[in-house]
Amino acid sequence: MYRCALLVFALSAPFAASAQVQRNFPYNALRGEITMVNPPDVLLNGKAARLAPGARLRDTNNLVQVSGALIGQRFMAHYTVDTLGLVKDVWVLRAEEKTGLWPKTADEAARWSFDPAAQAWAKP
C-alpha cells in the first residue's frame, strides 16, 4: 500500500511543478505592448526603442528567452528601462496578469501607489 501511494505521488509531482506561480514585478515596471523588430530594435507602444545590452526577456513561464527567437512577435509585457532609456527587463504577461491596474507611463507610476506584497497599484 505504501509503495502505491509513493508511486502516485511520484507520477503527479511533475504536474504539480508546472502550476503557475505568481510572479513579483518591481515597482518601476511599466506595462506596454512590445514588438520584436530586429534585436536590439523593438517597438514599444508603437514607438521605436532599443534593448539594453544584456536585456532579460522572460516568457509566460518566466524562462529567459533569446531576443532573436522572438522576431516578429507582439505581446503585452511589463518592462523596465535603464538610465539611458533602453529596455532592460521584459516579462511577457499571462492572461491573468493582463487584468488589473498597472501604470503605462513613468508619470502614472509616480502618482500611483504600489503594494509589492499584493502586486497591485492604486490610484490616489
PyMOL commands that set and color helices and strands:
alter all, ss='L'
color gray80, all
select helices_A, chain A and resi 2-17+67-70+95-97+106-111
alter helices_A, ss='H'
color red, helices_A
select strands_A, chain A and resi 30-38+41-44+47-58+64-65+74-81+87-92+113-115+120-122
alter strands_A, ss='S'
color yellow, strands_A
deselect
rebuild
show_as cartoon
